[in-house]
Amino acid sequence: MPKYEKTKYPNILTYEVKSGTRYRIRKKVYFKGESNVIDESGFKNLAHARARLREIEENVDKSEIGYIRSKKLTVTEYYDEYSKRKSQSGAWSADTRYGNDSLYRTHIIPAFGNTAISKLSRSDYEIFVAKKLKTLRRESLRSIHIAFMAMLNDAIYNGIIEHNRLMRVEIGESTVPPRNKRVALKDYQLWMGMAKKILTKYEYSIVYLCVFGMRRGEVCGLRESVVSYDDHPELATLHIVDTRTSRTSVYGKGGTKYPSSKRYIVLDKEGTAAIEYIIKEAKNIRADHGEILHKDDFLLLNPAKNTPYDPGQINRWFDRVSEACGVKISPHMLRHFFATQAAIAGVPKEHVANYLGHHNKTMTEYYTHIENETAASVIDIVSKRLEINEKHA
């Protein structure tokens, strides 16, 4: 154990080792009412020790972060703060937080949870990526990577780390084949024809709304109060402001996946007929149970129970149709299909991004009247491609 002696500079000690004199910094600092001790040693000369001490004191004085905290803060500790902050600020809905928390608990925390965020190793992360590519699809691993990078970049913005050592780590090819999310137009027509044949009109109307690129939870989150005809008298406009998942209470609000997911969707004639029939049936279901449908009640109701459908019910209808016609289509595949058809039809990508409520989009400014106008142009173009010709049904 070296023998430490004071120097004329507070918080700097000197000691001797075989290779000569060395200097040590030992200073108590306070951050958010908590005290921590900074302890660094190995400085070969007093000037270096003094310069480092000034750097530490400046960081503490600026209250950017507690220096000791940045050195010891683990990935788990920072993620817990990050997740809580994103939720409180409204950047994440409850379901987005649930999804991200699950992703971190399953993949990131087991590998890096106890690692100091400032000590993350690029080589360790590359090994992590290589192992994951043996069990996960490339698209799944990309989602994990993007979520992890978002947290680390947030740590940079907040002064926790100076740079992200894991940036631009290449995500190679996976041994697990990618999911097929492509839907050919002829398969879409076959599938929709079968849906109309085997589903009830109420079920088909609900399924048909998925054609317009809405997320499953957004369809389940529809209420009569979000339907209007102000700008397009013959076509229904849906104001997407809420989503419903299995974790949303029967009468509660789930919010949208991202703030940018709030948007307007203009339906075509068949979509307008579908939402009108859904409203009519929801009122009848309530009446059958001696109740009235209020404008802020969820519209997708289980006729037998008079309670909102769990979003998984939509998937069950999709599975039934897929099994009947031999063409596999899911609600999320229809969302991809809509984007593809819009691109083929020549709809500007910024308009499609608005229509689909993508989190990352070129037009980041939120202007209600602009979104409403672009929504009309999107559906006018895409509807002509998606319309099922009766002679092909």
Solvent accessible surface area in square Angstrom, and as a share of the most:
residue,aa,sasa,rsa
1,M,219,0.98
2,P,51,0.32
3,K,162,0.69
4,Y,72,0.28
5,E,97,0.44
6,K,181,0.77
7,T,35,0.21
8,K,171,0.73
9,Y,53,0.20
10,P,104,0.65
11,N,53,0.27
12,I,2,0.01
13,L,35,0.17
14,T,26,0.15
15,Y,18,0.07
16,E,115,0.52
17,V,59,0.34
18,K,217,0.92
19,S,86,0.55
20,G,26,0.25
21,T,51,0.30
22,R,41,0.15
23,Y,36,0.14
24,R,37,0.13
25,I,0,0.00
26,R,110,0.40
27,K,42,0.18
28,K,115,0.49
29,V,5,0.03
30,Y,135,0.51
31,F,33,0.14
32,K,168,0.71
33,G,76,0.74
34,E,117,0.52
35,S,59,0.38
36,N,50,0.26
37,V,58,0.33
38,I,0,0.00
39,D,64,0.33
40,E,39,0.18
41,S,67,0.43
42,G,41,0.39
43,F,35,0.15
44,K,142,0.60
45,N,60,0.31
46,L,48,0.24
47,A,68,0.53
48,H,108,0.48
49,A,0,0.00
50,R,91,0.33
51,A,47,0.36
52,R,47,0.17
53,L,16,0.08
54,R,124,0.45
55,E,78,0.35
56,I,0,0.00
57,E,53,0.24
58,E,96,0.43
59,N,41,0.21
60,V,32,0.18
61,D,114,0.59
62,K,133,0.56
63,S,80,0.51
64,E,96,0.43
65,I,17,0.09
66,G,2,0.02
67,Y,12,0.05
68,I,15,0.08
69,R,52,0.19
70,S,11,0.07
71,K,80,0.34
72,K,137,0.58
73,L,13,0.06
74,T,29,0.17
75,V,0,0.00
76,T,41,0.24
77,E,85,0.38
78,Y,5,0.02
79,Y,10,0.04
80,D,81,0.42
81,E,75,0.34
82,Y,8,0.03
83,S,2,0.01
84,K,108,0.46
85,R,90,0.33
86,K,52,0.22
87,S,31,0.20
88,Q,135,0.60
89,S,83,0.53
90,G,41,0.40
91,A,32,0.24
92,W,28,0.10
93,S,15,0.09
94,A,79,0.62
95,D,25,0.13
96,T,13,0.07
97,R,78,0.28
98,Y,105,0.40
99,G,36,0.35
100,N,29,0.15
101,D,27,0.14
102,S,41,0.26
103,L,34,0.17
104,Y,3,0.01
105,R,143,0.52
106,T,79,0.46
107,H,32,0.14
108,I,0,0.00
109,I,47,0.24
110,P,99,0.62
111,A,50,0.39
112,F,14,0.06
113,G,3,0.03
114,N,146,0.75
115,T,44,0.26
116,A,19,0.15
117,I,3,0.01
118,S,19,0.12
119,K,129,0.55
120,L,8,0.04
121,S,36,0.23
122,R,91,0.33
123,S,66,0.42
124,D,76,0.39
125,Y,0,0.00
126,E,80,0.36
127,I,97,0.49
128,F,17,0.07
129,V,5,0.03
130,A,54,0.42
131,K,132,0.56
132,K,41,0.17
133,L,19,0.09
134,K,140,0.59
135,T,99,0.58
136,L,38,0.19
137,R,69,0.25
138,R,85,0.31
139,E,56,0.25
140,S,37,0.24
141,L,0,0.00
142,R,98,0.36
143,S,60,0.39
144,I,5,0.03
145,H,21,0.09
146,I,95,0.48
147,A,17,0.13
148,F,0,0.00
149,M,13,0.06
150,A,47,0.36
151,M,0,0.00
152,L,1,0.01
153,N,39,0.20
154,D,15,0.08
155,A,0,0.00
156,I,55,0.28
157,Y,175,0.67
158,N,63,0.32
159,G,34,0.33
160,I,10,0.05
161,I,19,0.10
162,E,156,0.70
163,H,105,0.47
164,N,13,0.07
165,R,109,0.40
166,L,1,0.01
167,M,69,0.31
168,R,200,0.73
169,V,8,0.04
170,E,146,0.66
171,I,8,0.04
172,G,26,0.25
173,E,144,0.65
174,S,25,0.16
175,T,104,0.61
176,V,41,0.24
177,P,96,0.60
178,P,103,0.65
179,R,137,0.50
180,N,113,0.58
181,K,60,0.26
182,R,211,0.77
183,V,17,0.10
184,A,47,0.36
185,L,56,0.28
186,K,145,0.61
187,D,38,0.19
188,Y,1,0.00
189,Q,36,0.16
190,L,92,0.46
191,W,0,0.00
192,M,0,0.00
193,G,25,0.24
194,M,40,0.18
195,A,0,0.00
196,K,110,0.47
197,K,161,0.68
198,I,60,0.31
199,L,12,0.06
200,T,78,0.45
201,K,132,0.56
202,Y,15,0.06
203,E,25,0.11
204,Y,19,0.07
205,S,5,0.03
206,I,0,0.00
207,V,0,0.00
208,Y,8,0.03
209,L,0,0.00
210,C,0,0.00
211,V,2,0.01
212,F,1,0.01
213,G,0,0.00
214,M,1,0.00
215,R,41,0.15
216,R,90,0.33
217,G,11,0.11
218,E,2,0.01
219,V,0,0.00
220,C,1,0.01
221,G,3,0.03
222,L,4,0.02
223,R,12,0.04
224,E,31,0.14
225,S,56,0.36
226,V,17,0.10
227,V,23,0.13
228,S,38,0.25
229,Y,77,0.29
230,D,127,0.66
231,D,87,0.45
232,H,40,0.18
233,P,108,0.68
234,E,137,0.61
235,L,45,0.22
236,A,0,0.00
237,T,3,0.02
238,L,0,0.00
239,H,55,0.24
240,I,3,0.01
241,V,44,0.25
242,D,6,0.03
243,T,11,0.06
244,R,17,0.06
245,T,21,0.12
246,S,76,0.49
247,R,122,0.45
248,T,16,0.10
249,S,70,0.45
250,V,54,0.31
251,Y,161,0.61
252,G,21,0.21
253,K,151,0.64
254,G,12,0.11
255,G,26,0.25
256,T,8,0.05
257,K,83,0.35
258,Y,41,0.15
259,P,71,0.45
260,S,25,0.16
261,S,0,0.00
262,K,87,0.37
263,R,1,0.00
264,Y,33,0.12
265,I,0,0.00
266,V,1,0.00
267,L,0,0.00
268,D,21,0.11
269,K,155,0.66
270,E,64,0.29
271,G,0,0.00
272,T,9,0.05
273,A,58,0.45
274,A,7,0.05
275,I,0,0.00
276,E,81,0.36
277,Y,47,0.18
278,I,0,0.00
279,I,22,0.11
280,K,120,0.51
281,E,39,0.17
282,A,0,0.00
283,K,92,0.39
284,N,64,0.33
285,I,7,0.04
286,R,8,0.03
287,A,65,0.50
288,D,118,0.61
289,H,78,0.35
290,G,73,0.70
291,E,86,0.39
292,I,133,0.68
293,L,15,0.07
294,H,117,0.52
295,K,130,0.55
296,D,89,0.46
297,D,19,0.10
298,F,4,0.02
299,L,0,0.00
300,L,2,0.01
301,L,0,0.00
302,N,33,0.17
303,P,64,0.41
304,A,85,0.66
305,K,142,0.60
306,N,16,0.08
307,T,55,0.32
308,P,12,0.08
309,Y,24,0.09
310,D,61,0.32
311,P,1,0.01
312,G,16,0.15
313,Q,34,0.15
314,I,0,0.00
315,N,48,0.25
316,R,131,0.48
317,W,3,0.01
318,F,1,0.00
319,D,70,0.36
320,R,106,0.39
321,V,0,0.00
322,S,10,0.06
323,E,152,0.68
324,A,53,0.41
325,C,24,0.14
326,G,68,0.65
327,V,23,0.13
328,K,121,0.51
329,I,0,0.00
330,S,23,0.15
331,P,7,0.04
332,H,98,0.44
333,M,18,0.08
334,L,0,0.00
335,R,16,0.06
336,H,71,0.32
337,F,5,0.02
338,F,0,0.00
339,A,30,0.23
340,T,69,0.40
341,Q,8,0.03
342,A,0,0.00
343,A,72,0.56
344,I,102,0.52
345,A,32,0.25
346,G,56,0.53
347,V,9,0.05
348,P,63,0.40
349,K,149,0.63
350,E,46,0.21
351,H,49,0.22
352,V,13,0.08
353,A,10,0.08
354,N,5,0.03
355,Y,2,0.01
356,L,1,0.01
357,G,0,0.00
358,H,66,0.30
359,H,94,0.42
360,N,129,0.66
361,K,29,0.12
362,T,92,0.54
363,M,62,0.28
364,T,109,0.63
365,E,115,0.52
366,Y,95,0.36
367,Y,102,0.39
368,T,59,0.34
369,H,113,0.50
370,I,52,0.26
371,E,5,0.02
372,N,16,0.08
373,E,114,0.51
374,T,12,0.07
375,A,1,0.01
376,A,24,0.19
377,S,43,0.28
378,V,0,0.00
379,I,3,0.02
380,D,80,0.42
381,I,62,0.31
382,V,0,0.00
383,S,18,0.12
384,K,152,0.64
385,R,79,0.29
386,L,8,0.04
387,E,125,0.56
388,I,29,0.15
389,N,72,0.37
390,E,135,0.61
391,K,158,0.67
392,H,119,0.53
393,A,83,0.64
